[in-house]
């Protein structure tokens, strides 16, 4: 199929791509539950505020045939803060946009024909042309060398092992732990944003003091875990509980407040895998 084009997916094309990837990503949902989850998510503030888009590579077998969805992906923005060090001069901490790439999928019948490459190259070229995003990231559980070809670089995810059996009810900080409920999320995320900005500015300033005037620019950057982003995980949890008849979670993490500040952990319940996923830790 030589006739193909890259485009923003229509609602019908988005549904067809969901039907294609349902077998691999649908987990324990029915097809309608799976599509309904993503439809609800597309209406969240983070999607409208940061320009959520679905893309597709479509093509025809011949002029008389309708266009098929050959490959698809989605992008959604997220707030980042950054600070540029130019030589030994440290700039101001600023806000920018990161575009996350998700749900990269090639229809099973179209694999091995280069449509995944066409999709990612076209997306890379579009983002470069638009110049609205400071950076772009994606998570992949397949060979990362595929994405390196289009400019993305490896960033291994750090892991933290906490041996919870070492904590006992008599430990000195246990009595200071309180639950984080939905009403606390806005304040927690806002305080974390302030802390991230201070941290980026401090690290950039310390780095600049060790530099020479003629050295290359270096950018310090960090994503911000906003309330809008947390809303996505809250919605996903509630969708799981509705579909599987489970109790609705009311606790989204815990915090410790003492004389040194506020420390917290935010999590998401992954019900189908019986796991608690850490989203943010400070």
KAUR-V362864 format. One record per residue. N is the residue number from 1. SS is DSSP state (~ for helix, > for strand, _ for the rest). PHI is phi in whole degrees, -180 to 180 (NA if undefined). D_LAST is the distance of its C-alpha to the last C-alpha in Angstrom with 2 decimals. Layout:
N_SS_PHI_D_LAST ; N_SS_PHI_D_LAST
This chain:
1___NA_50.34 ; 2___-87_50.56 ; 3___-87_50.13 ; 4_>_-144_46.44 ; 5_>_-151_44.23 ; 6_>_-102_40.56 ; 7_>_-155_39.71 ; 8_>_-71_37.33 ; 9___-71_37.85 ; 10___-75_39.85 ; 11_~_-59_38.97 ; 12_~_-67_41.60 ; 13_~_-67_40.33 ; 14_~_-64_36.76 ; 15_~_-64_38.19 ; 16_~_-64_40.21 ; 17_~_-67_37.25 ; 18_~_-66_35.38 ; 19_~_-63_38.49 ; 20_~_-69_38.51 ; 21_~_-90_34.96 ; 22_~_-59_35.03 ; 23_~_-60_36.57 ; 24_~_-93_33.66 ; 25_~_-117_30.68 ; 26___-72_32.16 ; 27___53_30.90 ; 28___-102_32.62 ; 29___-77_33.29 ; 30___-80_36.72 ; 31_~_-60_37.26 ; 32_~_-67_37.35 ; 33_~_-64_34.09 ; 34_~_-64_32.46 ; 35_~_-70_33.86 ; 36_~_-63_33.11 ; 37_~_-59_29.38 ; 38_~_-72_29.28 ; 39_~_-66_31.64 ; 40_~_-62_29.46 ; 41_~_-63_26.38 ; 42___-66_28.51 ; 43___-97_29.06 ; 44___-68_25.45 ; 45_~_-55_24.55 ; 46_~_-63_22.31 ; 47_~_-73_25.45 ; 48_~_-78_27.84 ; 49_~_-70_25.70 ; 50___-113_24.78 ; 51___60_28.11 ; 52___-66_27.83 ; 53_>_-143_30.84 ; 54_>_-109_32.46 ; 55_>_-120_34.73 ; 56_>_-148_37.60 ; 57_>_-100_40.25 ; 58_>_-119_43.44 ; 59_>_-161_46.95 ; 60___-118_50.44 ; 61___-72_52.70 ; 62___-158_55.62 ; 63___-62_56.59 ; 64___-82_57.55 ; 65___-88_54.28 ; 66___-72_51.22 ; 67___-74_48.04 ; 68_>_-100_45.73 ; 69_>_-83_41.94 ; 70_>_-94_41.61 ; 71_>_-156_37.90 ; 72_>_-153_35.01 ; 73_>_-162_31.37 ; 74_>_-135_29.05 ; 75_>_-131_26.86 ; 76_>_-145_24.33 ; 77_>_-84_22.54 ; 78_>_-151_18.99 ; 79_>_-68_17.89 ; 80_>_-128_16.92 ; 81_>_-118_16.81 ; 82_>_-149_18.81 ; 83_>_-146_20.72 ; 84_>_-100_23.98 ; 85_>_-106_25.35 ; 86_>_-111_29.14 ; 87___67_30.83 ; 88___-112_29.57 ; 89_>_-106_28.85 ; 90_>_-101_25.37 ; 91___-82_25.33 ; 92___-86_23.45 ; 93___-74_20.12 ; 94_>_-127_21.29 ; 95_>_-103_20.42 ; 96_>_-150_21.87 ; 97_>_-120_22.21 ; 98_>_-107_21.21 ; 99_>_-107_23.50 ; 100_>_-85_22.31 ; 101_>_-103_25.30 ; 102_>_-138_25.53 ; 103_>_55_28.29 ; 104_>_-72_30.50 ; 105_>_-147_33.59 ; 106_>_-116_37.21 ; 107___-56_39.84 ; 108_~_-54_41.23 ; 109_~_-72_44.75 ; 110_~_-108_43.67 ; 111___-73_41.71 ; 112___82_43.04 ; 113___-112_44.66 ; 114___89_42.12 ; 115_~_-75_40.71 ; 116_~_-64_37.09 ; 117_~_-64_37.78 ; 118_~_-61_39.52 ; 119_~_-61_36.60 ; 120_~_-70_33.93 ; 121_~_-66_36.29 ; 122_~_-65_37.25 ; 123_~_-65_33.67 ; 124_~_-57_32.83 ; 125_~_-65_35.96 ; 126_~_-66_35.23 ; 127_~_-63_31.71 ; 128_~_-66_33.19 ; 129_~_-72_36.03 ; 130_~_-69_34.06 ; 131___58_31.69 ; 132___-92_29.42 ; 133___-105_26.26 ; 134___-73_24.69 ; 135_>_-158_23.63 ; 136_>_-143_23.64 ; 137_>_-136_21.81 ; 138_>_-153_22.73 ; 139___-110_21.91 ; 140___-140_24.98 ; 141___-105_26.09 ; 142___-112_29.41 ; 143___-55_30.67 ; 144___-67_28.48 ; 145_~_-63_31.65 ; 146_~_-62_32.91 ; 147_~_-80_30.28 ; 148_~_-61_30.67 ; 149___-62_34.19 ; 150___-111_33.00 ; 151___108_30.53 ; 152___-75_27.18 ; 153___-118_25.69 ; 154___-66_23.84 ; 155___-139_20.09 ; 156___-54_19.34 ; 157___-78_16.22 ; 158___-72_14.15 ; 159___-120_14.07 ; 160___-123_12.17 ; 161___-103_14.55 ; 162___-113_13.75 ; 163___-87_17.11 ; 164_~_-68_16.93 ; 165_~_-70_20.55 ; 166_~_-85_19.72 ; 167___-91_18.12 ; 168___-121_20.96 ; 169___-62_21.56 ; 170___-87_22.72 ; 171___-60_19.59 ; 172___-65_18.80 ; 173___-100_15.47 ; 174_~_-60_16.55 ; 175_~_-71_18.48 ; 176_~_-94_15.59 ; 177_>_-80_13.83 ; 178_>_-129_14.81 ; 179_>_-71_14.97 ; 180_>_-105_13.63 ; 181___-99_16.91 ; 182_~_-59_18.03 ; 183_~_-67_18.92 ; 184_~_-89_15.42 ; 185_~_-64_13.98 ; 186_~_-60_15.50 ; 187_~_-66_14.14 ; 188_~_-61_10.48 ; 189_~_-68_10.90 ; 190_~_-67_12.98 ; 191_~_-64_10.79 ; 192_~_-67_8.06 ; 193_~_-59_11.25 ; 194_~_-62_12.43 ; 195_~_-66_9.55 ; 196_~_-64_10.03 ; 197_~_-62_13.72 ; 198_~_-64_13.71 ; 199_~_-67_11.96 ; 200_~_-63_14.48 ; 201_~_-63_17.27 ; 202_~_-66_16.72 ; 203_~_-65_16.70 ; 204_~_-65_19.68 ; 205_~_-65_21.53 ; 206_~_-62_21.20 ; 207_~_-66_22.41 ; 208_~_-64_25.30 ; 209___-70_26.58 ; 210___-102_27.37 ; 211___-105_29.25 ; 212___-98_32.90 ; 213___-59_34.21 ; 214___-97_35.59 ; 215___-78_32.62 ; 216___-65_31.31 ; 217___-68_28.63 ; 218_>_-133_25.03 ; 219_>_-112_22.40 ; 220_>_-95_18.66 ; 221_>_-144_17.03 ; 222_>_-151_13.83 ; 223_>_-72_13.74 ; 224___-112_12.32 ; 225___-86_11.24 ; 226___-85_13.97 ; 227_~_-63_15.51 ; 228_~_-61_18.43 ; 229_~_-70_16.58 ; 230_~_-64_15.27 ; 231_~_-58_18.94 ; 232_~_-62_20.01 ; 233_~_-72_18.24 ; 234_~_-63_19.50 ; 235_~_-62_22.95 ; 236_~_-64_22.93 ; 237_~_-60_22.18 ; 238_~_-67_24.98 ; 239_~_-67_27.32 ; 240_~_-59_26.96 ; 241_~_-64_27.71 ; 242_~_-65_30.67 ; 243_~_-71_32.14 ; 244_~_-109_31.87 ; 245___65_32.52 ; 246___-104_29.27 ; 247___-63_27.68 ; 248___-78_25.37 ; 249___-65_21.73 ; 250___-117_20.65 ; 251___-114_17.24 ; 252___-113_14.43 ; 253_>_158_11.58 ; 254_>_-139_10.93 ; 255_>_-136_9.37 ; 256_>_-123_10.18 ; 257_>_-115_11.81 ; 258_>_-142_13.67 ; 259___-65_15.41 ; 260___-91_12.55 ; 261_>_137_10.53 ; 262_>_-116_8.42 ; 263_>_-119_5.44 ; 264_>_-149_5.47 ; 265_>_-140_6.46 ; 266_>_-110_9.14 ; 267_>_-140_12.16 ; 268_>_-131_15.71 ; 269_>_-83_18.86 ; 270_>_-98_21.04 ; 271_~_-65_24.19 ; 272_~_-70_26.72 ; 273_~_-111_25.01 ; 274___54_23.85 ; 275_>_-129_20.25 ; 276_>_-113_16.81 ; 277_>_-96_14.83 ; 278_>_-76_11.03 ; 279_>_-97_10.45 ; 280_>_-153_6.82 ; 281_>_-137_3.79 ; 282___-139_0.00
